[in-house]
């Protein structure tokens, strides 16, 4: 209850309350509208023609075109951008005729249903272009030509993706530099191998001279020497091939240098294009890339030592936080001057806010909400510094501090459209860099393979036949070992095949058992279904038997219409009382609304309805009285006001004589409730039945 201050009504908020905001999933709905022009508009001026302008409304946001003087076919070519947190279903266009000395005249309305546009799965969104009919007094009065683009955006999530993609691009670029360095090292190693190969050729030349000088001494081994000379001839052929391969390697290295220079040139050109594009964007500040959103994350944590605005109990406080006209509201904390809300809210606004206004209220069910005071938080510096505010704010009521609230707030400036484009550019650059890295890695593997082959050729040239024989012997030993392994593997395979056959046999047995069990299960289910059907049939039979017995027990119309005997006769009876709508009941207590309930008394029996709200309460309750003995002559009805803090207070009472009610079916009356005078009315329906005695039923 209030202490006498003037109440404040709680607003119905247009936006949803958010608790524990998941920033990554915050969604914005971006709408761009081009108002191109209109044709064949209504002439609302007596002298000359209309001076039309158009208002564009998306949810609660409004933009207005300039006025085109004295023209029924105006051309505006205006473009507007809207960011809203609630998905709009319709865009409204209101066309007006501007009048300088009186109110503007409405030329008509047009609407565009944008719900189908939101169903598009394209990342770029979807659009509409066309003419809309302008309706004035249910008739078309011209058309308006518009273009509309819509897109669903998640700016916080997009910024996080951009940061991760930029990190990946930087890491890939470093990897690319390392791979290029490895290619250079490989080239140096190839040059060293070429030097070693030249030295080997010189040594072989000297060896041929020595062999020629000792030709006479080796006459006995001429045949073997001939074979050796053949081997040396083949070696020379191999060396010739090696020279050719080295030439090809040099050509490939030259091509690699050319590809590297080409890649560097491509990167340079793309960088120059990017810088040119950035300069163009900086020169064109009106482009949609520079549309700015101001994001505010607000936590309303708790209140301390708040004002008590209730006579009974304590205040039931809640907080409304307002930023640029957008309102968010915490839940209500019942009966507490130190409430803990822990509510989190997110705001996206297109104009930078300087201050957040906090309005604290005490919720009252039966009257206007009471103000508990106001608090303010300056946020202009938070946007500039990027710092977070967390602390207590004084609550001011009528110029004096009445408690405080604890809040936490951080603010960010966002460019959602520009961020999405940057993300796409960075992603494209990352893909290009990955492709370059792949090409360089492939080239590196190729060069390393060539290098390995050259080393092998040098080893073969420097080693002799003895080395070849050793390798041959090793191959024989390896073949013997391989044969042993093959035999061992054959034995293992035979054992595995034996195990497989055993497992297959067991599996077949298990399948047979499973099929038998499944058959048993099906039989049991069929038996269970038949048992259920028999049980249902028995239930139906019992129901029919009970119905027949009930028909026999029910009294006939003649029994109900038999008039009651003289007073003092012992009979069985049933009285059904239905309490309906109350009208104009007085209150039992001075404070608060009435909470009436009804007591119904018949002889020594009393039944009570549930309490209802208001002086025109609708009870819609039915009570039944069964009795044996003398027939009741009247019903007494008492109406009382319920209270949580005191005994119920009497509102008034009334009575109904039952003399003419017996055996006549439902009888309706609007009973006057009185307490020293009229205290309201109560709609009552009474049905009196005389029941057969137990002996008759038996």
Secondary structure, 3 states (H helix, E strand, C coil): CCCCCCCECCCCCCCCCCCCCCHHHCCEEEEEEEEEEEECCCCCCCCCCCEEEEEEEECCEEEECCCCCCECCCEEEEEEEEEECCCCCEEEEEEEECCCCCCCEEEEEEEEECHHHHCCCCCCCEEEEEEEEEEECCEEEEEEEEEEEEEEECHHHHHHHHHHHHHHHHHHHHHHHHHHHHHHHHHHHHHHHHHHHHHHHHHHHHHHHHHHHCCCCCHHHHHHHHHHHHHHHHHHHHHHHHHHHHHHHHHHHHHHHHHHHHHHHHHHHHHHHHHHHHHHHHHCCCCHHHCCEEEEEEEEEEEECCCCCCCCCCCEEEEEEEECCEEEECCCCCCECCCEEEEEEEEEECCCCCEEEEEEEECCCCCCEEEEEEEEEECHHHHHHCCEEEEEEEEEECCEEEEEEEEEEEEEEECHHHHHHHHHHHHHHHHHHHHHHHHHHHHHHHHHHHHHHHHHHHHHHHCCHHHHHHHHHHHHHHHHHHHHHHHHHHHHHHHHHHHHHHHHHHHHHHHHHHHHHHHHHHHHHHHHHHHHHHHHHHHHHHHHHHHHHHHHHCCCHHHHCCCCCCCCCCEEEEEEEEEEEEECCCCCCCCCCCCEEEEEEECCEEEECCCCCCCCCEEEEEEEEEEEECCCCEEEEEEEECCCCCCCEEEEEEEEECCCCECCCCEEEEEEEECCCEEEEEEEEEEEEEECCHHHHC
